[in-house]
Amino acid sequence: MDGLANVFARNCLIRRIEKPVAAAFLTRYHRLGSTGGRYFYGLFVRRSTGAGELRLEEGTLVAVASFSSARRWQKPQGEVRSYEWIRYASLDGVRVVGGMGKMLEHFIKEVKPDDVMSYADTRWPDSGNAYRKLGFVSEGKLERKGWVCEKFRFTLH
C-alpha cells in the first residue's frame, strides 16, 4: 500500500473556481506550485460513502486542475484549438480516485477543445501513466532546463 487515503470522484462535484483559490491550492499541494492559466476547476466533496474512503467534510476542496487558453493554428482540415492541461493536484496524502478523468471530462464538455496536451516529468514514478489511462498518446520526450518531460496529447474527433 502506498499510504494514500482515497476519496472517490463520484462522490465529488466539480465547479469553476477563481484563480486566487486555485493558486493558493496549487502553491501548497503541487510540487511546481502555481502558474498561469485560463480555466480553473475544483473538485469538492459532496458526500462520503465511507466504503474505503476518507471521510471529509462536505464542501472540502480535494483537487484542483488548471488549463490554458486555446492555442489556435490552421491545418488542412481547418482551425485547431489546442489547450494545455497545466496543473493537477490533490490534498497531501489523498488520492482522488477518478479525479483526473472527471476533471478532463468536465473541461471537454464545457470548453469543447479539439485537443488537450500536457507534459509529464519522467523523473517521477508515474511518468505519465495517468495520462495514458485517460487516453492521451505520447508525442515523445522533450528536454527542458535539464528535465526530461514526455509530451502527451488527447485528440477529440
Solvent accessible surface area in square Angstrom, and as a share of the most:
residue,aa,sasa,rsa
1,M,200,0.89
2,D,86,0.45
3,G,67,0.64
4,L,65,0.33
5,A,34,0.27
6,N,33,0.17
7,V,3,0.01
8,F,27,0.11
9,A,4,0.03
10,R,150,0.55
11,N,0,0.00
12,C,1,0.00
13,L,94,0.47
14,I,23,0.11
15,R,132,0.48
16,R,105,0.38
17,I,20,0.10
18,E,126,0.57
19,K,100,0.42
20,P,96,0.61
21,V,73,0.42
22,A,0,0.00
23,A,30,0.23
24,A,67,0.52
25,F,15,0.06
26,L,1,0.00
27,T,92,0.53
28,R,180,0.66
29,Y,46,0.17
30,H,36,0.16
31,R,111,0.41
32,L,77,0.38
33,G,15,0.14
34,S,40,0.26
35,T,53,0.31
36,G,36,0.35
37,G,30,0.29
38,R,123,0.45
39,Y,29,0.11
40,F,13,0.06
41,Y,0,0.00
42,G,0,0.00
43,L,0,0.00
44,F,17,0.07
45,V,6,0.04
46,R,94,0.34
47,R,118,0.43
48,S,31,0.20
49,T,56,0.33
50,G,29,0.28
51,A,78,0.60
52,G,63,0.60
53,E,15,0.07
54,L,65,0.32
55,R,163,0.60
56,L,50,0.25
57,E,144,0.64
58,E,131,0.59
59,G,42,0.41
60,T,38,0.22
61,L,31,0.16
62,V,0,0.00
63,A,0,0.00
64,V,0,0.00
65,A,0,0.00
66,S,0,0.00
67,F,0,0.00
68,S,7,0.05
69,S,58,0.37
70,A,27,0.21
71,R,120,0.44
72,R,141,0.51
73,W,92,0.32
74,Q,133,0.59
75,K,83,0.35
76,P,143,0.90
77,Q,142,0.63
78,G,25,0.24
79,E,92,0.41
80,V,15,0.09
81,R,55,0.20
82,S,4,0.02
83,Y,7,0.03
84,E,31,0.14
85,W,3,0.01
86,I,38,0.19
87,R,35,0.13
88,Y,44,0.17
89,A,7,0.06
90,S,24,0.16
91,L,33,0.16
92,D,109,0.57
93,G,41,0.39
94,V,13,0.07
95,R,80,0.29
96,V,13,0.07
97,V,59,0.34
98,G,48,0.46
99,G,0,0.00
100,M,38,0.17
101,G,23,0.22
102,K,62,0.26
103,M,0,0.00
104,L,8,0.04
105,E,124,0.56
106,H,57,0.25
107,F,0,0.00
108,I,35,0.18
109,K,153,0.65
110,E,75,0.33
111,V,21,0.12
112,K,134,0.57
113,P,6,0.04
114,D,49,0.26
115,D,7,0.04
116,V,0,0.00
117,M,14,0.06
118,S,3,0.02
119,Y,54,0.20
120,A,11,0.09
121,D,14,0.07
122,T,38,0.22
123,R,139,0.51
124,W,121,0.42
125,P,127,0.80
126,D,69,0.36
127,S,33,0.21
128,G,1,0.01
129,N,69,0.35
130,A,28,0.22
131,Y,27,0.10
132,R,105,0.38
133,K,175,0.74
134,L,46,0.23
135,G,42,0.40
136,F,7,0.03
137,V,102,0.59
138,S,47,0.31
139,E,89,0.40
140,G,32,0.31
141,K,126,0.53
142,L,65,0.32
143,E,132,0.59
144,R,123,0.45
145,K,206,0.87
146,G,62,0.60
147,W,86,0.30
148,V,54,0.31
149,C,13,0.08
150,E,11,0.05
151,K,45,0.19
152,F,0,0.00
153,R,42,0.15
154,F,43,0.18
155,T,72,0.42
156,L,50,0.25
157,H,216,0.96
